[in-house]
Amino acid sequence: MPANPKDLALALELARLADHITLARFRADDLAVDTKPDLTPVTEADTGVEQVVRERLATERPDDAIVGEEYGASSGLGGSRRWIVDPIDGTKNYVRGIPVWATLIALQEAEDVTVGVVSAPALHRRWWAARDHGAHMDDGLSHARRPLRVSAVSELADAQVSFAGLEDWQEISRLDAVIALTERCWRTRSFGDFWAYMLVAEGAMEVALDPVVSLWDLAAPKVIVEEAGGRFTDLIGSPTADGGDAIATNGLVHQQALQLVGR
């Protein structure tokens, strides 16, 4: 389903609002941090961003549903549209003063994610895509829109892979499979969270993996990777952002990687 450019414009505006909040509180000495029931941290910036995004969507798209990491799901007034929000992807980095974190905003229409924005203001980067309109980024250097395209690497032996935390793979009893993949690849790094997927979309890496993730972690990266020419599935190989795990590639090495780490 082609995206409506007005929805992309709104998502970009929401990202700008989020950046204002997150940057203002990043590395603040008095940053308020709580612990959620799943023992992960949540900051005042996480909740503040999601509140602002929800308020703006209630005004601009009152019929649409919303699902967010901090406040769950709210139903719309009908239809099959829902906005998916991760106010800060990489909250643990944010809390520790590491600048690798981002706000993720996506629009899902029926079963297809049609709009995605990943905004990482501490890295001076923003990536976005609209279905059938391509993927782009602002890298903070030229301040000009740059189109995204995955790499042309076709063999794992020439590929770079990012695999998230080894302890997470151990937890799901897939560490041996990930090690087998890394042994087949040219180079390995663990960038984690949104950044690994964006590097695949930029053509800087060929494979990004996550063993345990949620819909709001993946919806925006999925459409960006796909519009950049890549492939994004769960570890079964289904093209979904809601499978609980993920593998994103340039497409050319997808099956090779999936054969090693798939479930």
Order of alpha helices (4+ residues) and beta strands (2+ residues): alpha-beta-beta-alpha-beta-beta-beta-alpha-beta-beta-beta-beta-beta-beta-alpha-alpha-beta-alpha-beta-alpha-beta-beta-alpha
